[in-house]
Amino acid sequence: MSRSVRNILIAFVLFTLGLTAIGGAVLWLDAQRERTVILGAGDKAGEAYVIASAIAKLARKYDPKLRIIVAETGGSGQNNRMLQQGLLQLATIQADTRAGPGIRLVTSLYPDAFQLLVRADSGITSIADLKGRTIALPPRESGQYRSFLFLTRHYGLTVRDMRMVSMSSRAAVWAITHGAVDALFRVRAPGNPEIREAIQSGKVRLLPIEHSQALKLTEPALESGVIPAGSYRGAPPVPRENLPVPVVRRLLVSSEDVDPDIVERVTSLIYDHRLELSEITPLGGFLADPAELGRIALPLHEGARRYYERDKPSFLQENAEVLALYLTILAGVASLLLRLNTRRQKQRVDAYNRELIAIYNEAVLDEDPKPEVYRDKMMGVFARVLKDAEDGNINTSGFEFLSFAWDELNDAVIEVMQEKMQAGKKAETAAGEAAGGCGMSRGRGRSA
């Protein structure tokens, strides 16, 4: 093996080891840094807030460098906007929410059910009977509000046919149990505590919501589902039998701009500790199998994809032999380019050095040097050196050498000009004295 080839191989090995060490150090330092993410989870009374809080609890236990702050928000619509504005990093939304172009899926958490409660003495037996009635709804920016409008349009009702009042879950329960409203609509998981409280008052009842398959024709995110018999009371059971209703998945989403490492860590918390998540809240038992996520219209976030595909052979593993050949060729090319670049940088440094010396020699030979001329020349060279250093055309050592050379030669040029200026002044003084002496001599001659 020739000396040059051996040097190339040694340089490549050192270069690779250096990159590996730097990469490892960067990853280690990044892992030590505390990361904070804000998770928008809707109303505190909702299941989304409950499961979001459970995920935050897992983070405190298993990934203390990842701090998840759960924020109460106005629902899916507001979460969608706040994600796009960068005010949230994670959020829960209904699967039928029209998500923005930069929203990406992390996972599907659990199914929510359309639930319509009416006062027991209201005489309301179907959705069509809501005409002329007062209905308690979630905030206007929530996905639930839009779900209600979508549902009632299917039954031929418009917003002018009903009195719709937005209010919190607690206020809505009070309103329907005290006769202030005729009906209450929520998209919540079966067994929701607020709805249970209203039902156990004995003053309200649940209505079935038919036509789930027909609704799905317009909104593919909807599925046919039921509120299981006995979800809200066992004896007598409420509902008495499985109640047909549309269901929609509650999704955990993120902005595509969020660091994939953060999303991967959140996904890992959810699935690696799924059993413990289920112990904190039963909702954890409804997590979607990752294989089912492809049926959801939203594209996966890169961080979540990394977690789900962690057991698949990587591209590097599948193409190791071909990549090894390419890397060998690339190493040779990189070494050659490195040597050429180093040579070019040295030539550039030498050229600048020669230019500085030439300016000095010019100042030495100049019989009448102008300080501003040489100052401009020296500063011009310095400006070009600085620009080349910023552009990577001169490395650090070259820049340091030129800085030293510039300082020395700049001082030398200044000294040359000062000496010449002093010499000029002396010459003028001598000439003046000589001229004065001659005058005195002529004066004495005339006097004599």
PyMOL commands that set and color helices and strands:
alter all, ss='L'
color gray80, all
select helices_A, chain A and resi 3-32+47-62+76-84+127-130+143-154+159-161+169-177+193-200+212-218+260-272+274-280+282-286+290-295+302-308+315-318+320-365+371-390+396-447
alter helices_A, ss='H'
color red, helices_A
select strands_A, chain A and resi 35-40+66-71+90-94+103-119+134-137+163-166+183-188+204-207+222-227+233-234+237-238+243-255
alter strands_A, ss='S'
color yellow, strands_A
deselect
rebuild
show_as cartoon
